């Protein structure tokens, strides 16, 4: 399969809908290849012996409607896959023990891919659990038939989501904590200010069983930063993925909360501005990194060359490993992520599609197994490599989902339309003060 997908002809023209479909399919194969068939857990990355990532499992669930609608798998079998994943997760041990799978309905960030138990003394992660719940609610909304499997998918998904104790995760404060460890208690950081936490609050507010307190959302938004950057007025967050992940599930076009009403904007328009800011930053290239330009941008949380200093053309450069890069205020070490550009396809196709074409010309893997390489750095020379510079050797489960889902939302709006039928999401949006548009 790998060989078959790597010998496709080089893209010599702008990508068409068919090309985007091929990229979507090759990217999607990650979730079919890197899933444990015994329990449905999905590998965090392609590194051998990598554990399962709870967020990647959620994204894999969310891609199942795409798998069915695009004819990759028949609906009956996709429902069985959803059922198996959800049943296994629901049966995983929950409790304060350090080797459980989760606590208070939330899950640890990384789980052993065979047993489903916590690995690496990692944190109980509120945001990664939210991506799991969003994926579960996706299949609950999509599989609306009366077959035994589809009925069970809805029951399992709703039970999984409704088990989460959102008020506990606030640790007696108005905002959600990043998570918890059995060894040391709650993590001192909280979800405040604009980021991917938007989804977290909407899901927490929509819960029928243990909802967030009503004031949680206003506490989250009170530290928002509205800025003028390169002549664009927008709600600022540096890494591009923060402007995309909530949008994989929620169609924010024309619906507004109080903050966006006050600024005569919406979160979709805001993500469009953020995408243009990223491109403009690359064009200006204030730190003079190699390769940056009109069709080479995309700064986000990604793998990098490593924590290392190196003198390049007489300039001492500092490089990073996996970290959240951002624009225009950094951090920036010359690392670019093709996947995050594709994630902005619904917001600004007129600049995304030419950039995708450029990455295809650079042989970044558009037609290969798993799609684009997640990140590369043209400033960091690597002797003997295919390109002459650093390219990540791995693919990551959480980078694949945005490519698959945002291509689909751009092409058909499938996920957005499915999630309009998701009651917890609609309730959460209304409780957060969203009005207008399709709401």
N, C-alpha and C positions, 0 to 999 in steps of 0.2 A: 504493500500500500504506500509506504513512504517513498519507494522508488518511483512508483506509478505517478504520484502527485508531484514529484520534483522534476519531472521531465516535460512539464507543460511548456508551451511556447512563451517566449518573453513577451510581455505586454508592450506593444509598440504604438499604442494610441490611448486616448483617455478611457478610463474604465467605464464600461456600460453596466446596465442593470444585471446583465448576465455575468459579468466579471465580479460584481459585488456579491452575486449569489454564489459564485464559486469560492470567493474568499470566505463567505459565511459558512459554507459547507466544510471547507478544509479546517476552519477554526473550530467548528462544532465537533469535529472528530476527536478533539481532546477529551470531551466528556464521554465518548463511547470507548476510547482506547484506555483512558486513565482512571476508569472506575472499577472497583472491586466487584465482580459479579456476584459474590456471595452475600454482600450486604448493601451495595449501592453507594459506598463511600468513595469520594473523589480525591485523588492525589492533589496536594498543594502545588507541586511543580513536577517537571519531568526528571528531576534528579532521582537516581535510583534510591529506593528506600525512603522516599519522602513520605511524611504522614499525610493524613487526610486534612483538608481545610474545610471548616464548617461553612464558610462563605462560598467556597467553590461548589459545595453540595447544593446550596440554595440557588446558585446561578445555573447549575446543571438542571435542577428542577424547572427553573423558569424557561429554559430552552426547549422543554418538551413540546409545548404547543407549536413551536417553530418546526421541530422535527416531524410532527404529524402533518402540519399544513403544507410543508415543503416536500412531502412524500418520501422522507428518509426512512420513516417507520410507520407501520399501521397503528391507528389509534388504540386498538385493543392491547397491543404489546407496550405502547408508551404508558398506558394507564397502569399496567402491571409493574413497570419499572418505577413509576412514582409511588405505587403502593409499597413496593419492597423497601425503597429508601426510607419512606416515612415510618413504616412499621418498625424497622430496625432502630431508627433514631428514638422513637417513642419508647422502645424497650430498653434502651441504654440506661445504665444506672445514674440516677440523680441524687445528690446528697452532698454533705459537707466534707466527705472523705476526699483526700487529695488525689485518689486515682479514679474518681467517678468520671462520668462524661459531661456532667453539668450540675447546676444547682439552681433552685428556684425557677426552673423552666428554661434558663439560659444554658448555653453550651460553651465549653472551652474552645479556644481558637483553633487548636490542632488536636486531632484525635489519632490514636493508633488505627491504621487502616484495616487491620484484621479484627481487633476487639472493640473498637469504638471508644476506648478509654483515653483519658488525658495523657499527653506526652510533654516532655521538656519543662515541666512545672510552668506551663504557659498560663495565661490569664483567662478567666471566664470573661468572654468578650461580648459586650452589649451590641456593638455595631455588626460584628460577624454573625451573631445570632439573628440580628434583624434581617440580614441578607438571606439567611436560612428561612426565616418566617415569611419573607416576601416571596421566596420561591415556592414554599408550601402553599401560600394563599393563591399563587398563580395557578397551580395545578388544581386547587379546590374550585377556583372560578371556571377554569377551562373544561375540566372533566365533569360536565353537568348532566351526563346521561344516567340511565337507571340500571345499568349493568352492575353486578355485584362489585366488580373492581372499582368502578367510578364512584359508586356510593361510598365504598370504604376509603378511597382517596380523600374524599371530602371530610369524612369523619376523622381520619387520622390527622389531616392537615389542620383542621380547626382545633383538635385537642392539643396538638403540638404548640400552636400559637397561643391558645387560651391558657396554657399552663404557666406562661411567663409572668412573673410578678414584677411589673414595671415600677410600682411604688417602692418595692424593696431596693431596686437598682438605683434609686435616687439617694439612698443612704441619708434620709432625713433632710435632704436639701431640695431646692426647687428644680434642679436640673439633673439629668442622668449622668451617672459616673461612667467612665470608660470600661470599668469592669471590676473584678474581684479575684482574690487568690485565697485559697484556704489557709495558706501559711501566714499571710499578713493582712487579710481583710481587703477593704475597698481600695482601688487605685485612686490616688489623689486628684487625678485629672477629670474634668467634666466636659460634657458636650455643650459648648457655648459658642456663639458666633457661627457664621454661615459655613457649612461644610456638608459632607455626606450624611451627617447626623439628622438632616431634615427628614429623611425616611424613618429614622429611629423614633422621632417624636410623633409622626403621623401614625405609625403602627402602635406605639404605646398609648396614644389617645384613643385609638379605635377599639381597644380591648374591651370585651364584654365582662371579663372576670376580674382582672387586676389592673385597671387603667391608670395612666399617669394622672396626677392632680391637674385640674384645669389650668392652673397658672404656669405649668411646666413650659408650655410653648412660648409664652411671652418672656419667660426667664431665659430661654434659649436665644430668642431673637434680640434681646436688649443690648447685646454686645456686637451686633452686626456693624460692619464698616462699609458705609457707602462712600465710594471714591470716584474721582475723575482721573482716568488713566488713558493717556494718548487721545484725549478728547472724547472718551466714552464714559458715560455715567453708569456705574454698576456696583452691585454688592460684591465686595472683594473676597476671594479665596484663591490662594496661589496655585496649588496643584490642579490641573485640569480635570482629573477624575472626580473631584468634589463637586463639580458642576454637572456631572453626568449620572452618577450611580442612582440617585433617587429618581431621575428621569427615565431610567430603564423601565420602571413600573408605572410612573405617574405622568399623565399628559398635563403639563402645567400651562398649556396654551390657553390664555384667556381667563384662567382662574387666579385669584389674587387673595393673599392674606392682608392684614392691616398694613404691614410694612410696605408691601408692593403697591397697595392702593395709594399710600402716601407718596410714593415715588413714581406713580403713573407707569409702572412696568409690571412684568410677571417673571417667574423664574425661568421660563423658556427663553424669553428675550434676554434675560440676564446671562444665560449660558451662551447665547449667540455672541454677546459682547465679550464674554470671557474668552471665547474661541478666537475672536479677532485680536484681542489683547495679546494672546500667546503668539499669534502669527507676527504681529507688529513688533513684539519683543525680539523675535528671531531675525526680523529684517534689520532692526537697529543694532542688534548683537553687541551690546555695550562692553562685554567681556572678551569679545573677539575670539569666540570658539570656532573651530573648523566646521564648515558645512552649513551653518545656520543660514536661513534665508526664507524667502517668500513661500517656498515649497518644501521646507525642512524645519519643522517645529513640533511641539508636543512635549510639554514638561509636566511631570506627574510623579506619583509614587512608583518607583521602578528599581530594578536591579541596576548596578553600576560596576565600574571597573574594580572598585575596592577602596578601602580607607588608605590612601597613599598620596604622597606628595611627589611631584615630578616636574623637572624644568623642561618646558616645551618652547622652542624658539626663543630662548632667553627669558621666558616668563615662568616663575614658579607657580604651578597649578596644584590645587588641592582637589582630589577626586574622592568620591563616596561609593559605598556599597549600596545595599538596598535602603533607600530613604525617600521621603516625599519632596521631590523637586517642584519648584513653582516659578511663575512669571507674573510680573516683572521683578519681584523683590527677592527671588531666589528661595532656597539655595539652588545654584546652578553650577554644574561641573562639565558641561558639554554633552550630557547624555540626553538623547531624544527617544521618544517612545511612539512608534507607529500606531499601536493599538489604540492609544488615547485620542489620536487624531480621528480614527474611524468612529470612535465613540461620540464625536461631535457632528456626525453626518446629518442628523435631523436638524441641527441648529444652523449650520452654515455649509451646505453642500457645495456652494460655488467656490469655496477655498479648500474644503476637505478633499474633493475628488481630484483636483490637480496635484495635491500633496500626496495622496495615495498613489497616483501615477508615478510621481517622482520616486517614492519608496520602492515601487515595483521595478523601476529602472535601475535602482541601486542594488537589486537582487536581495532584498530584505525578506524574501520568502513568501510573497503574496500567494503564489500558486503551489506552495509546498505544504506538506503535512503540518497541521495546526496553524497555518497562516503565517502572518508577519512575525518575525523575531520581535520579542517585546521591547527591547531597547538596544541602542548602539551608541558609540562615542567615537567620532572621527578625530577628536583631538588626542585621544589615547592610542598611540601606535602600538600594534602587536605584531612582532616579527613572525613571519611565516603563516599568518592567518589569511583566509581567503580574500578578505577585503583590505588587509593592511592595518586595520584598526579594530578596536574592541567591539565585539558583538556578544550579547549574553548567550551562554550555551543552553539556557533552559527556556521552557514555556511555563507560564503560571496559570493556574486554574481561574484566578480572579481577573486575569487580563482577557481571557477568552470570552467570558459572558458579555461584557459591554460591546464587543465587536458583533457577536451574533445577534444580540437583542436590539442594538441601535441600528444595525443594517435593516432588521425586520421592521422596526418602528418607522424608519425612513421609507421603506418600500410599501408597507401596507398598514402601519399603525396597529399591528396585531396585539402586542402586549398591552398597549394603552387601552385598546378596546376591550380586551379581556378584563383588565383591572377596573374598568368602570363598573363592572358587575360585582366587584369585591366589596362586600358590605363593610368590613373593618376599615378598609382604606377610605371609603367614602365618609364613614362616620368620623374617622380621624381627621380628615381634611376639614370637615365642617366644624369639628370641635376646636381645630386650630384657627378657625376664623376665615377659611377660604370661601369665597362666593364667586358667582358669575360663571360664564362659559358653560361647559357641559354639566357642571354641578347644579 
